[in-house]
């Protein structure tokens, strides 16, 4: 019987094949108490499992080829840092020594404790980093049990026709396979390229999970967050993965199968057409040049962005250089090398570097209790966190200014809301520059910009324009703060609405004010990579979009087809409408 399972669409495309079930190690952990004389043995079991994972990840990292996705190396580094983090190992040792938990129980109990801390984080991308920790622990458990990677191809893959199967199954003896798993780590994804699988479905994960990022970079059809997939899908079931709709169709009928095969062919042709646009200048029908930039998270992401057709980086999220380090902050030299690597990877194109966006829900000082913060989303985060630690902030500023000697850099500050914050920030930039001059260290000129992600900032945009060279609209947070909606809270997530009139009016006001002042303005949130929003943003006067590299060509196609002269009046009607989404659909 045909049925569908719904999840989150994260990587475009359609995959058709037989289901292979990947067993989840951490779901079947035994719980028992050990004797005191068994403590050393259990601690040693965990230690050997961790060492095996470290060795495996280091080997995979060393075996990366030149054609490997740029995202994989930094993701493997993140997993290496997590598996070696003392917060994990010391907690496990304590649970074994003091509570006499068996090794597997201690490992998963410590995982649960750390995951709760991740769940309290406000930033969606950082919150989903708990998936990386889960993958690391599952990998340790797998080694402790001698279980291979879930991506390893099955030993036997018989395709015999069973009772009740469709006649067309017998003709599909070379059909590909799709993987059904609880989750996949970056290391697993690395093996995916050489595997027999055409796509995958995971029970957990979100749009910004590492699994989703790598899937998009490798162009693998994927659906994540399909919670019931492992319960409802059986081994050898025929499965269609619709990575565009976020849907998994099980036991499809012959007619449905042929329909999706036709969609596959159409998508293949569409991608070929889009790929031809890579070197085409991004100019509208009426001659308006539009800047298409990339959002990146790691220094090594630059070459991938260039390959995707980006003409620069509109947002380099530097916080990922600070995470997974057990509270240790990277020094000036390490940060300088990272920013320089990002610049060199972009081959002389501009890079916008956002200063540290952590704090409150994601403190760098692990000793400070999480429950100290009453409301992390509204607490000591982003620029507030940096201004509260001026020494750390100046260290980052010096590293960025030094890197600017090697290429064009724009310096972006998150979550500003007060003129006092603006003045304090600019003073620290000047102080950092003076410190470099006193040391006779080369530095470059940088443009200074502010993120508009708080309604207060949007409403006082003209004041911001007096102090900054450019603005960048962070639509993800702007939507969240405007509508008072935590997009991670399932009880209210349906109210998180990019098309809400209040959100669109704030975006329109910022774009209009920046254009009137002759200052650059960019949208760097998810809205920039949504093809349903491209015409509207162009009509509102936006000429700079920053998005995930995989989205660039689809947005470029929209730009090439647009005539901004005809969009201006319509865009204003959309912004003024009570239900803008109705007009966007027309």
Beta strands, then each sheet from edge to edge (+ up, - down):
strand 1: 3-6
strand 2: 8-11
strand 3: 14-21
strand 4: 177-181
strand 5: 197-202
strand 6: 221-224
strand 7: 238-242
strand 8: 247-250
strand 9: 291-296
strand 10: 313-317
strand 11: 351-354
strand 12: 409-413
strand 13: 446-452
strand 14: 470-473
strand 15: 520-523
strand 16: 544-547
sheet 1: 1+ 8- 7+ 3- 4- 5- 6- 2+
sheet 2: 15+ 14+ 13+ 12+ 11+ 10+ 9+ 16+
end
